[in-house]
Amino acid sequence: MKVLVTFKKLGNIRFISHLDLQRLMRRAIKRGGLKIKYSQGFNPHAKLGMALPLGLGYESEAELMEIEFDDEYSLKYIYDALNSNTPEGVEVTQVDLFPENIKNIASQVKSCEYEIQMKVEEDYELPSIQIDEFLKQKEIIIEKWNKKKRKYENRDIKDKIISLKCRIQDGYLFELHCKSGSSGGLSPEQLMKSLCTFFHIDMEKIHLKFKRRHLNT
């Protein structure tokens, strides 16, 4: 039996890593009395996978996780078992049977939607941000670390941005829709660094909070 689980990761739990989140979910499955399936071979591993790793410190309202079980359970039983054994900040919102026509959920993610809250000091005068001006650039360049060459390289991320909006709300509130998964990803942090440089915003006076709102498949 294979299922697709949708869950939230909010509050202080956002500071645990992707690997810690996987361990947390495996413990919740075990404590809930659910028998997860393991791969065969010398080093068997639990058949549990997440669609797209979430950055450390990021919140999310719609993470996707696939789990394969050895036994058959009702979807409600899985839902209740997981929610009864996850800590504050992690909440399962939906459990569905995994679609038979796809291999894994990670391969299906095409884009992500983020909410980025940019808070500023009380005495900080908000510069005017005209998103159209930023997006009209011929190139939007960021620095990205190349592991193989062991150096930073310039990358153009303009084609990764599907849409970007901004409004004043406790500082600035950005809504970003960007490509992800096999189509090529975009780090919201890299985008915000480029945007702040473009509008001459002092990063030292800004606190950023990232939340993934949706994964589009």
Biotite code that builds the C-alpha atoms (Angstrom):
import biotite.structure as struc

atoms = struc.array([
    struc.Atom([0.000, 0.000, 0.000], chain_id="A", res_id=1, res_name="MET", atom_name="CA", element="C"),
    struc.Atom([1.399, 3.381, -1.022], chain_id="A", res_id=2, res_name="LYS", atom_name="CA", element="C"),
    struc.Atom([-0.011, 6.751, 0.060], chain_id="A", res_id=3, res_name="VAL", atom_name="CA", element="C"),
    struc.Atom([0.599, 10.455, -0.526], chain_id="A", res_id=4, res_name="LEU", atom_name="CA", element="C"),
    struc.Atom([0.626, 12.555, 2.654], chain_id="A", res_id=5, res_name="VAL", atom_name="CA", element="C"),
    struc.Atom([0.208, 16.341, 2.714], chain_id="A", res_id=6, res_name="THR", atom_name="CA", element="C"),
    struc.Atom([1.422, 18.069, 5.863], chain_id="A", res_id=7, res_name="PHE", atom_name="CA", element="C"),
    struc.Atom([2.334, 21.416, 7.411], chain_id="A", res_id=8, res_name="LYS", atom_name="CA", element="C"),
    struc.Atom([5.618, 22.403, 9.044], chain_id="A", res_id=9, res_name="LYS", atom_name="CA", element="C"),
    struc.Atom([5.100, 25.594, 11.048], chain_id="A", res_id=10, res_name="LEU", atom_name="CA", element="C"),
    struc.Atom([6.604, 27.438, 13.990], chain_id="A", res_id=11, res_name="GLY", atom_name="CA", element="C"),
    struc.Atom([9.869, 26.493, 15.686], chain_id="A", res_id=12, res_name="ASN", atom_name="CA", element="C"),
    struc.Atom([9.912, 23.070, 14.020], chain_id="A", res_id=13, res_name="ILE", atom_name="CA", element="C"),
    struc.Atom([11.058, 24.917, 10.881], chain_id="A", res_id=14, res_name="ARG", atom_name="CA", element="C"),
    struc.Atom([14.574, 24.901, 12.351], chain_id="A", res_id=15, res_name="PHE", atom_name="CA", element="C"),
    struc.Atom([15.035, 21.131, 11.997], chain_id="A", res_id=16, res_name="ILE", atom_name="CA", element="C"),
    struc.Atom([16.828, 19.858, 8.896], chain_id="A", res_id=17, res_name="SER", atom_name="CA", element="C"),
    struc.Atom([15.386, 17.811, 6.056], chain_id="A", res_id=18, res_name="HIS", atom_name="CA", element="C"),
    struc.Atom([17.088, 14.651, 7.357], chain_id="A", res_id=19, res_name="LEU", atom_name="CA", element="C"),
    struc.Atom([15.765, 15.285, 10.884], chain_id="A", res_id=20, res_name="ASP", atom_name="CA", element="C"),
    struc.Atom([12.274, 15.736, 9.443], chain_id="A", res_id=21, res_name="LEU", atom_name="CA", element="C"),
    struc.Atom([12.531, 12.360, 7.709], chain_id="A", res_id=22, res_name="GLN", atom_name="CA", element="C"),
    struc.Atom([13.643, 10.735, 10.975], chain_id="A", res_id=23, res_name="ARG", atom_name="CA", element="C"),
    struc.Atom([10.771, 12.448, 12.796], chain_id="A", res_id=24, res_name="LEU", atom_name="CA", element="C"),
    struc.Atom([8.271, 11.030, 10.305], chain_id="A", res_id=25, res_name="MET", atom_name="CA", element="C"),
    struc.Atom([9.727, 7.532, 10.532], chain_id="A", res_id=26, res_name="ARG", atom_name="CA", element="C"),
    struc.Atom([9.373, 7.643, 14.325], chain_id="A", res_id=27, res_name="ARG", atom_name="CA", element="C"),
    struc.Atom([5.771, 8.878, 14.027], chain_id="A", res_id=28, res_name="ALA", atom_name="CA", element="C"),
    struc.Atom([4.993, 5.968, 11.685], chain_id="A", res_id=29, res_name="ILE", atom_name="CA", element="C"),
    struc.Atom([6.537, 3.462, 14.091], chain_id="A", res_id=30, res_name="LYS", atom_name="CA", element="C"),
    struc.Atom([4.813, 4.910, 17.166], chain_id="A", res_id=31, res_name="ARG", atom_name="CA", element="C"),
    struc.Atom([1.513, 4.937, 15.289], chain_id="A", res_id=32, res_name="GLY", atom_name="CA", element="C"),
    struc.Atom([1.741, 1.178, 14.780], chain_id="A", res_id=33, res_name="GLY", atom_name="CA", element="C"),
    struc.Atom([2.111, 1.465, 11.014], chain_id="A", res_id=34, res_name="LEU", atom_name="CA", element="C"),
    struc.Atom([4.410, -1.036, 9.280], chain_id="A", res_id=35, res_name="LYS", atom_name="CA", element="C"),
    struc.Atom([6.502, 0.796, 6.725], chain_id="A", res_id=36, res_name="ILE", atom_name="CA", element="C"),
    struc.Atom([7.988, -1.180, 3.846], chain_id="A", res_id=37, res_name="LYS", atom_name="CA", element="C"),
    struc.Atom([11.771, -1.493, 3.453], chain_id="A", res_id=38, res_name="TYR", atom_name="CA", element="C"),
    struc.Atom([13.889, -1.934, 0.343], chain_id="A", res_id=39, res_name="SER", atom_name="CA", element="C"),
    struc.Atom([15.759, -5.180, -0.262], chain_id="A", res_id=40, res_name="GLN", atom_name="CA", element="C"),
    struc.Atom([19.526, -5.622, -0.242], chain_id="A", res_id=41, res_name="GLY", atom_name="CA", element="C"),
    struc.Atom([22.550, -5.161, 1.993], chain_id="A", res_id=42, res_name="PHE", atom_name="CA", element="C"),
    struc.Atom([21.472, -1.764, 3.327], chain_id="A", res_id=43, res_name="ASN", atom_name="CA", element="C"),
    struc.Atom([17.642, -1.674, 3.422], chain_id="A", res_id=44, res_name="PRO", atom_name="CA", element="C"),
    struc.Atom([15.979, 1.688, 3.869], chain_id="A", res_id=45, res_name="HIS", atom_name="CA", element="C"),
    struc.Atom([12.426, 2.766, 4.655], chain_id="A", res_id=46, res_name="ALA", atom_name="CA", element="C"),
    struc.Atom([10.289, 3.514, 1.607], chain_id="A", res_id=47, res_name="LYS", atom_name="CA", element="C"),
    struc.Atom([9.530, 7.114, 2.501], chain_id="A", res_id=48, res_name="LEU", atom_name="CA", element="C"),
    struc.Atom([10.293, 10.113, 0.315], chain_id="A", res_id=49, res_name="GLY", atom_name="CA", element="C"),
    struc.Atom([9.494, 13.814, 0.214], chain_id="A", res_id=50, res_name="MET", atom_name="CA", element="C"),
    struc.Atom([8.771, 15.780, -2.919], chain_id="A", res_id=51, res_name="ALA", atom_name="CA", element="C"),
    struc.Atom([11.278, 18.582, -2.459], chain_id="A", res_id=52, res_name="LEU", atom_name="CA", element="C"),
    struc.Atom([13.624, 19.258, 0.475], chain_id="A", res_id=53, res_name="PRO", atom_name="CA", element="C"),
    struc.Atom([12.585, 22.316, 2.470], chain_id="A", res_id=54, res_name="LEU", atom_name="CA", element="C"),
    struc.Atom([15.282, 24.822, 3.373], chain_id="A", res_id=55, res_name="GLY", atom_name="CA", element="C"),
    struc.Atom([16.344, 25.102, 7.004], chain_id="A", res_id=56, res_name="LEU", atom_name="CA", element="C"),
    struc.Atom([14.250, 27.787, 8.697], chain_id="A", res_id=57, res_name="GLY", atom_name="CA", element="C"),
    struc.Atom([11.463, 27.596, 6.097], chain_id="A", res_id=58, res_name="TYR", atom_name="CA", element="C"),
    struc.Atom([7.841, 27.021, 7.078], chain_id="A", res_id=59, res_name="GLU", atom_name="CA", element="C"),
    struc.Atom([5.432, 25.172, 4.817], chain_id="A", res_id=60, res_name="SER", atom_name="CA", element="C"),
    struc.Atom([1.708, 24.705, 4.478], chain_id="A", res_id=61, res_name="GLU", atom_name="CA", element="C"),
    struc.Atom([1.733, 21.937, 1.877], chain_id="A", res_id=62, res_name="ALA", atom_name="CA", element="C"),
    struc.Atom([4.646, 19.483, 1.984], chain_id="A", res_id=63, res_name="GLU", atom_name="CA", element="C"),
    struc.Atom([4.222, 16.221, 0.091], chain_id="A", res_id=64, res_name="LEU", atom_name="CA", element="C"),
    struc.Atom([5.485, 12.858, 1.320], chain_id="A", res_id=65, res_name="MET", atom_name="CA", element="C"),
    struc.Atom([5.069, 9.366, -0.138], chain_id="A", res_id=66, res_name="GLU", atom_name="CA", element="C"),
    struc.Atom([5.045, 6.307, 2.124], chain_id="A", res_id=67, res_name="ILE", atom_name="CA", element="C"),
    struc.Atom([4.800, 2.625, 1.229], chain_id="A", res_id=68, res_name="GLU", atom_name="CA", element="C"),
    struc.Atom([3.437, 0.204, 3.836], chain_id="A", res_id=69, res_name="PHE", atom_name="CA", element="C"),
    struc.Atom([3.677, -3.550, 4.255], chain_id="A", res_id=70, res_name="ASP", atom_name="CA", element="C"),
    struc.Atom([0.047, -3.762, 5.374], chain_id="A", res_id=71, res_name="ASP", atom_name="CA", element="C"),
    struc.Atom([-3.242, -2.252, 4.251], chain_id="A", res_id=72, res_name="GLU", atom_name="CA", element="C"),
    struc.Atom([-4.801, 0.537, 6.347], chain_id="A", res_id=73, res_name="TYR", atom_name="CA", element="C"),
    struc.Atom([-7.703, 2.915, 5.946], chain_id="A", res_id=74, res_name="SER", atom_name="CA", element="C"),
    struc.Atom([-6.664, 6.441, 4.983], chain_id="A", res_id=75, res_name="LEU", atom_name="CA", element="C"),
    struc.Atom([-8.317, 7.781, 8.144], chain_id="A", res_id=76, res_name="LYS", atom_name="CA", element="C"),
    struc.Atom([-6.305, 5.339, 10.294], chain_id="A", res_id=77, res_name="TYR", atom_name="CA", element="C"),
    struc.Atom([-3.052, 6.581, 8.735], chain_id="A", res_id=78, res_name="ILE", atom_name="CA", element="C"),
    struc.Atom([-4.166, 10.206, 9.157], chain_id="A", res_id=79, res_name="TYR", atom_name="CA", element="C"),
    struc.Atom([-5.000, 9.718, 12.851], chain_id="A", res_id=80, res_name="ASP", atom_name="CA", element="C"),
    struc.Atom([-1.883, 7.612, 13.585], chain_id="A", res_id=81, res_name="ALA", atom_name="CA", element="C"),
    struc.Atom([0.461, 10.224, 12.139], chain_id="A", res_id=82, res_name="LEU", atom_name="CA", element="C"),
    struc.Atom([-1.207, 13.239, 13.736], chain_id="A", res_id=83, res_name="ASN", atom_name="CA", element="C"),
    struc.Atom([-1.209, 11.515, 17.127], chain_id="A", res_id=84, res_name="SER", atom_name="CA", element="C"),
    struc.Atom([2.561, 11.023, 17.019], chain_id="A", res_id=85, res_name="ASN", atom_name="CA", element="C"),
    struc.Atom([3.998, 14.158, 15.449], chain_id="A", res_id=86, res_name="THR", atom_name="CA", element="C"),
    struc.Atom([5.209, 17.129, 17.537], chain_id="A", res_id=87, res_name="PRO", atom_name="CA", element="C"),
    struc.Atom([3.724, 20.611, 17.655], chain_id="A", res_id=88, res_name="GLU", atom_name="CA", element="C"),
    struc.Atom([4.254, 22.344, 14.341], chain_id="A", res_id=89, res_name="GLY", atom_name="CA", element="C"),
    struc.Atom([3.858, 19.247, 12.165], chain_id="A", res_id=90, res_name="VAL", atom_name="CA", element="C"),
    struc.Atom([0.268, 18.553, 11.099], chain_id="A", res_id=91, res_name="GLU", atom_name="CA", element="C"),
    struc.Atom([-0.955, 16.075, 8.504], chain_id="A", res_id=92, res_name="VAL", atom_name="CA", element="C"),
    struc.Atom([-3.789, 17.667, 6.528], chain_id="A", res_id=93, res_name="THR", atom_name="CA", element="C"),
    struc.Atom([-4.550, 14.992, 3.945], chain_id="A", res_id=94, res_name="GLN", atom_name="CA", element="C"),
    struc.Atom([-3.815, 11.342, 3.113], chain_id="A", res_id=95, res_name="VAL", atom_name="CA", element="C"),
    struc.Atom([-4.550, 9.961, -0.358], chain_id="A", res_id=96, res_name="ASP", atom_name="CA", element="C"),
    struc.Atom([-3.776, 6.776, -2.234], chain_id="A", res_id=97, res_name="LEU", atom_name="CA", element="C"),
    struc.Atom([-0.660, 7.285, -4.327], chain_id="A", res_id=98, res_name="PHE", atom_name="CA", element="C"),
    struc.Atom([-1.431, 7.650, -8.059], chain_id="A", res_id=99, res_name="PRO", atom_name="CA", element="C"),
    struc.Atom([-0.584, 4.451, -9.935], chain_id="A", res_id=100, res_name="GLU", atom_name="CA", element="C"),
    struc.Atom([0.583, 6.259, -13.083], chain_id="A", res_id=101, res_name="ASN", atom_name="CA", element="C"),
    struc.Atom([3.640, 7.987, -11.548], chain_id="A", res_id=102, res_name="ILE", atom_name="CA", element="C"),
    struc.Atom([6.907, 6.586, -10.182], chain_id="A", res_id=103, res_name="LYS", atom_name="CA", element="C"),
    struc.Atom([7.546, 9.097, -7.394], chain_id="A", res_id=104, res_name="ASN", atom_name="CA", element="C"),
    struc.Atom([6.207, 12.456, -6.267], chain_id="A", res_id=105, res_name="ILE", atom_name="CA", element="C"),
    struc.Atom([9.560, 14.268, -6.600], chain_id="A", res_id=106, res_name="ALA", atom_name="CA", element="C"),
    struc.Atom([9.503, 13.833, -10.377], chain_id="A", res_id=107, res_name="SER", atom_name="CA", element="C"),
    struc.Atom([6.081, 15.508, -10.585], chain_id="A", res_id=108, res_name="GLN", atom_name="CA", element="C"),
    struc.Atom([6.895, 18.848, -8.946], chain_id="A", res_id=109, res_name="VAL", atom_name="CA", element="C"),
    struc.Atom([7.019, 21.599, -11.577], chain_id="A", res_id=110, res_name="LYS", atom_name="CA", element="C"),
    struc.Atom([6.906, 24.789, -9.510], chain_id="A", res_id=111, res_name="SER", atom_name="CA", element="C"),
    struc.Atom([6.633, 26.190, -5.983], chain_id="A", res_id=112, res_name="CYS", atom_name="CA", element="C"),
    struc.Atom([4.786, 29.103, -4.425], chain_id="A", res_id=113, res_name="GLU", atom_name="CA", element="C"),
    struc.Atom([6.354, 30.994, -1.546], chain_id="A", res_id=114, res_name="TYR", atom_name="CA", element="C"),
    struc.Atom([5.403, 33.777, 0.828], chain_id="A", res_id=115, res_name="GLU", atom_name="CA", element="C"),
    struc.Atom([8.346, 35.881, 1.975], chain_id="A", res_id=116, res_name="ILE", atom_name="CA", element="C"),
    struc.Atom([7.911, 38.295, 4.867], chain_id="A", res_id=117, res_name="GLN", atom_name="CA", element="C"),
    struc.Atom([10.541, 41.009, 5.030], chain_id="A", res_id=118, res_name="MET", atom_name="CA", element="C"),
    struc.Atom([10.394, 42.848, 8.343], chain_id="A", res_id=119, res_name="LYS", atom_name="CA", element="C"),
    struc.Atom([12.353, 46.036, 8.988], chain_id="A", res_id=120, res_name="VAL", atom_name="CA", element="C"),
    struc.Atom([13.307, 48.105, 12.016], chain_id="A", res_id=121, res_name="GLU", atom_name="CA", element="C"),
    struc.Atom([10.656, 50.559, 13.215], chain_id="A", res_id=122, res_name="GLU", atom_name="CA", element="C"),
    struc.Atom([12.691, 53.614, 12.203], chain_id="A", res_id=123, res_name="ASP", atom_name="CA", element="C"),
    struc.Atom([13.630, 52.187, 8.806], chain_id="A", res_id=124, res_name="TYR", atom_name="CA", element="C"),
    struc.Atom([12.148, 54.101, 5.887], chain_id="A", res_id=125, res_name="GLU", atom_name="CA", element="C"),
    struc.Atom([10.727, 51.661, 3.353], chain_id="A", res_id=126, res_name="LEU", atom_name="CA", element="C"),
    struc.Atom([12.212, 52.193, -0.115], chain_id="A", res_id=127, res_name="PRO", atom_name="CA", element="C"),
    struc.Atom([9.743, 51.997, -2.976], chain_id="A", res_id=128, res_name="SER", atom_name="CA", element="C"),
    struc.Atom([9.853, 48.571, -4.624], chain_id="A", res_id=129, res_name="ILE", atom_name="CA", element="C"),
    struc.Atom([8.615, 48.459, -8.221], chain_id="A", res_id=130, res_name="GLN", atom_name="CA", element="C"),
    struc.Atom([8.629, 44.769, -9.086], chain_id="A", res_id=131, res_name="ILE", atom_name="CA", element="C"),
    struc.Atom([8.181, 45.478, -12.790], chain_id="A", res_id=132, res_name="ASP", atom_name="CA", element="C"),
    struc.Atom([11.493, 47.361, -12.836], chain_id="A", res_id=133, res_name="GLU", atom_name="CA", element="C"),
    struc.Atom([13.267, 44.413, -11.237], chain_id="A", res_id=134, res_name="PHE", atom_name="CA", element="C"),
    struc.Atom([11.729, 41.867, -13.629], chain_id="A", res_id=135, res_name="LEU", atom_name="CA", element="C"),
    struc.Atom([12.444, 43.994, -16.710], chain_id="A", res_id=136, res_name="LYS", atom_name="CA", element="C"),
    struc.Atom([16.172, 43.451, -16.302], chain_id="A", res_id=137, res_name="GLN", atom_name="CA", element="C"),
    struc.Atom([17.777, 41.612, -19.191], chain_id="A", res_id=138, res_name="LYS", atom_name="CA", element="C"),
    struc.Atom([19.367, 39.264, -16.657], chain_id="A", res_id=139, res_name="GLU", atom_name="CA", element="C"),
    struc.Atom([18.857, 38.663, -12.934], chain_id="A", res_id=140, res_name="ILE", atom_name="CA", element="C"),
    struc.Atom([22.224, 37.469, -11.715], chain_id="A", res_id=141, res_name="ILE", atom_name="CA", element="C"),
    struc.Atom([22.992, 35.603, -8.501], chain_id="A", res_id=142, res_name="ILE", atom_name="CA", element="C"),
    struc.Atom([26.146, 33.940, -7.216], chain_id="A", res_id=143, res_name="GLU", atom_name="CA", element="C"),
    struc.Atom([25.933, 30.179, -6.821], chain_id="A", res_id=144, res_name="LYS", atom_name="CA", element="C"),
    struc.Atom([28.510, 27.811, -5.379], chain_id="A", res_id=145, res_name="TRP", atom_name="CA", element="C"),
    struc.Atom([29.804, 25.210, -7.843], chain_id="A", res_id=146, res_name="ASN", atom_name="CA", element="C"),
    struc.Atom([30.760, 22.150, -5.781], chain_id="A", res_id=147, res_name="LYS", atom_name="CA", element="C"),
    struc.Atom([32.813, 20.514, -8.532], chain_id="A", res_id=148, res_name="LYS", atom_name="CA", element="C"),
    struc.Atom([34.828, 23.621, -9.390], chain_id="A", res_id=149, res_name="LYS", atom_name="CA", element="C"),
    struc.Atom([34.827, 24.784, -5.743], chain_id="A", res_id=150, res_name="ARG", atom_name="CA", element="C"),
    struc.Atom([34.071, 28.389, -6.585], chain_id="A", res_id=151, res_name="LYS", atom_name="CA", element="C"),
    struc.Atom([31.171, 30.829, -6.967], chain_id="A", res_id=152, res_name="TYR", atom_name="CA", element="C"),
    struc.Atom([29.720, 31.356, -10.422], chain_id="A", res_id=153, res_name="GLU", atom_name="CA", element="C"),
    struc.Atom([27.231, 33.870, -11.792], chain_id="A", res_id=154, res_name="ASN", atom_name="CA", element="C"),
    struc.Atom([23.866, 32.412, -12.774], chain_id="A", res_id=155, res_name="ARG", atom_name="CA", element="C"),
    struc.Atom([20.939, 34.079, -14.528], chain_id="A", res_id=156, res_name="ASP", atom_name="CA", element="C"),
    struc.Atom([17.707, 33.179, -12.695], chain_id="A", res_id=157, res_name="ILE", atom_name="CA", element="C"),
    struc.Atom([15.287, 35.325, -14.671], chain_id="A", res_id=158, res_name="LYS", atom_name="CA", element="C"),
    struc.Atom([13.728, 32.366, -16.505], chain_id="A", res_id=159, res_name="ASP", atom_name="CA", element="C"),
    struc.Atom([13.101, 30.604, -13.169], chain_id="A", res_id=160, res_name="LYS", atom_name="CA", element="C"),
    struc.Atom([10.678, 33.323, -11.990], chain_id="A", res_id=161, res_name="ILE", atom_name="CA", element="C"),
    struc.Atom([7.080, 32.668, -13.033], chain_id="A", res_id=162, res_name="ILE", atom_name="CA", element="C"),
    struc.Atom([5.618, 35.574, -11.070], chain_id="A", res_id=163, res_name="SER", atom_name="CA", element="C"),
    struc.Atom([6.635, 37.921, -8.261], chain_id="A", res_id=164, res_name="LEU", atom_name="CA", element="C"),
    struc.Atom([4.386, 40.328, -6.351], chain_id="A", res_id=165, res_name="LYS", atom_name="CA", element="C"),
    struc.Atom([4.987, 42.677, -3.445], chain_id="A", res_id=166, res_name="CYS", atom_name="CA", element="C"),
    struc.Atom([2.833, 44.651, -1.017], chain_id="A", res_id=167, res_name="ARG", atom_name="CA", element="C"),
    struc.Atom([3.387, 46.608, 2.183], chain_id="A", res_id=168, res_name="ILE", atom_name="CA", element="C"),
    struc.Atom([2.449, 44.501, 5.214], chain_id="A", res_id=169, res_name="GLN", atom_name="CA", element="C"),
    struc.Atom([4.558, 44.619, 8.382], chain_id="A", res_id=170, res_name="ASP", atom_name="CA", element="C"),
    struc.Atom([7.384, 45.687, 6.098], chain_id="A", res_id=171, res_name="GLY", atom_name="CA", element="C"),
    struc.Atom([7.202, 43.939, 2.742], chain_id="A", res_id=172, res_name="TYR", atom_name="CA", element="C"),
    struc.Atom([5.290, 40.794, 1.870], chain_id="A", res_id=173, res_name="LEU", atom_name="CA", element="C"),
    struc.Atom([6.367, 39.024, -1.324], chain_id="A", res_id=174, res_name="PHE", atom_name="CA", element="C"),
    struc.Atom([4.521, 36.303, -3.204], chain_id="A", res_id=175, res_name="GLU", atom_name="CA", element="C"),
    struc.Atom([6.849, 34.246, -5.382], chain_id="A", res_id=176, res_name="LEU", atom_name="CA", element="C"),
    struc.Atom([5.941, 31.567, -7.902], chain_id="A", res_id=177, res_name="HIS", atom_name="CA", element="C"),
    struc.Atom([9.027, 29.914, -9.352], chain_id="A", res_id=178, res_name="CYS", atom_name="CA", element="C"),
    struc.Atom([10.113, 26.858, -11.308], chain_id="A", res_id=179, res_name="LYS", atom_name="CA", element="C"),
    struc.Atom([11.352, 23.885, -9.368], chain_id="A", res_id=180, res_name="SER", atom_name="CA", element="C"),
    struc.Atom([12.022, 20.160, -9.546], chain_id="A", res_id=181, res_name="GLY", atom_name="CA", element="C"),
    struc.Atom([13.303, 18.705, -12.808], chain_id="A", res_id=182, res_name="SER", atom_name="CA", element="C"),
    struc.Atom([12.671, 22.021, -14.596], chain_id="A", res_id=183, res_name="SER", atom_name="CA", element="C"),
    struc.Atom([15.377, 23.702, -12.502], chain_id="A", res_id=184, res_name="GLY", atom_name="CA", element="C"),
    struc.Atom([14.987, 25.284, -9.093], chain_id="A", res_id=185, res_name="GLY", atom_name="CA", element="C"),
    struc.Atom([15.324, 28.743, -7.624], chain_id="A", res_id=186, res_name="LEU", atom_name="CA", element="C"),
    struc.Atom([16.322, 29.603, -4.072], chain_id="A", res_id=187, res_name="SER", atom_name="CA", element="C"),
    struc.Atom([14.035, 32.318, -2.656], chain_id="A", res_id=188, res_name="PRO", atom_name="CA", element="C"),
    struc.Atom([16.968, 33.506, -0.540], chain_id="A", res_id=189, res_name="GLU", atom_name="CA", element="C"),
    struc.Atom([19.116, 34.070, -3.621], chain_id="A", res_id=190, res_name="GLN", atom_name="CA", element="C"),
    struc.Atom([16.278, 35.943, -5.287], chain_id="A", res_id=191, res_name="LEU", atom_name="CA", element="C"),
    struc.Atom([15.798, 38.224, -2.271], chain_id="A", res_id=192, res_name="MET", atom_name="CA", element="C"),
    struc.Atom([19.510, 38.991, -2.104], chain_id="A", res_id=193, res_name="LYS", atom_name="CA", element="C"),
    struc.Atom([19.452, 40.043, -5.757], chain_id="A", res_id=194, res_name="SER", atom_name="CA", element="C"),
    struc.Atom([16.300, 42.123, -5.239], chain_id="A", res_id=195, res_name="LEU", atom_name="CA", element="C"),
    struc.Atom([17.702, 43.930, -2.193], chain_id="A", res_id=196, res_name="CYS", atom_name="CA", element="C"),
    struc.Atom([20.884, 44.754, -4.102], chain_id="A", res_id=197, res_name="THR", atom_name="CA", element="C"),
    struc.Atom([18.852, 46.109, -7.012], chain_id="A", res_id=198, res_name="PHE", atom_name="CA", element="C"),
    struc.Atom([16.733, 48.396, -4.779], chain_id="A", res_id=199, res_name="PHE", atom_name="CA", element="C"),
    struc.Atom([19.626, 49.341, -2.445], chain_id="A", res_id=200, res_name="HIS", atom_name="CA", element="C"),
    struc.Atom([17.920, 47.859, 0.608], chain_id="A", res_id=201, res_name="ILE", atom_name="CA", element="C"),
    struc.Atom([20.130, 47.399, 3.663], chain_id="A", res_id=202, res_name="ASP", atom_name="CA", element="C"),
    struc.Atom([19.994, 43.663, 4.429], chain_id="A", res_id=203, res_name="MET", atom_name="CA", element="C"),
    struc.Atom([21.304, 44.247, 7.974], chain_id="A", res_id=204, res_name="GLU", atom_name="CA", element="C"),
    struc.Atom([18.039, 45.926, 8.929], chain_id="A", res_id=205, res_name="LYS", atom_name="CA", element="C"),
    struc.Atom([15.834, 43.260, 7.442], chain_id="A", res_id=206, res_name="ILE", atom_name="CA", element="C"),
    struc.Atom([14.530, 39.991, 8.833], chain_id="A", res_id=207, res_name="HIS", atom_name="CA", element="C"),
    struc.Atom([13.294, 37.475, 6.281], chain_id="A", res_id=208, res_name="LEU", atom_name="CA", element="C"),
    struc.Atom([10.805, 34.705, 6.957], chain_id="A", res_id=209, res_name="LYS", atom_name="CA", element="C"),
    struc.Atom([10.075, 32.125, 4.257], chain_id="A", res_id=210, res_name="PHE", atom_name="CA", element="C"),
    struc.Atom([6.978, 29.983, 3.910], chain_id="A", res_id=211, res_name="LYS", atom_name="CA", element="C"),
    struc.Atom([6.239, 27.516, 1.127], chain_id="A", res_id=212, res_name="ARG", atom_name="CA", element="C"),
    struc.Atom([2.546, 27.802, 0.313], chain_id="A", res_id=213, res_name="ARG", atom_name="CA", element="C"),
    struc.Atom([2.136, 25.202, -2.410], chain_id="A", res_id=214, res_name="HIS", atom_name="CA", element="C"),
    struc.Atom([3.907, 22.594, -4.525], chain_id="A", res_id=215, res_name="LEU", atom_name="CA", element="C"),
    struc.Atom([2.518, 22.412, -8.054], chain_id="A", res_id=216, res_name="ASN", atom_name="CA", element="C"),
    struc.Atom([2.577, 19.047, -9.820], chain_id="A", res_id=217, res_name="THR", atom_name="CA", element="C"),
])
